[in-house]
Amino acid sequence: VTLMAACQAPPTPQSAEESVAVEAVYNPAERGQELFAEYCQSCHGAEGRGNGPLAELLKIPPPDLTLIQERASNVFPVDMLATYIDGRSGLESHGTRNMPVWGNIWTDTEGGADADQAVAEQISELIEFIRSIQEDIPDF
């Protein structure tokens, strides 16, 4: 047995990438940041402050998304934000729609029976990113 083991070829060296097993961890805020960069930053800016390259072309400037929680009495309004991003159910109290109806756009893009679930996931990921950029405004 010892002789057989000695005659076997040595194991081939692994690259650093192969030797370290890295398990991808799903992070909704990171995925939301990717979606934000693709769909939102042209109006809201890279940091969500409403200063994107297209902001000055809009009749109504996009809001500073870093202050959502502050404007909502320090309670992050997940449901309201999800409804607004989706845009398919009208929010009459907000007046006319000034931003794309992403629910329709993403449903058309995703297609199929699972489209609504995919849209809900994208909206949830965006919300987690927006939550992550909230400013902590000290009370005076």
Summary of the structure (lengths in Angstrom):
residues: 140
radius of gyration: 23.1
end to end distance: 78.8
largest distance: 83.5
contacts: 306
relative contact order: 0.16
helix: 54%
strand: 0%
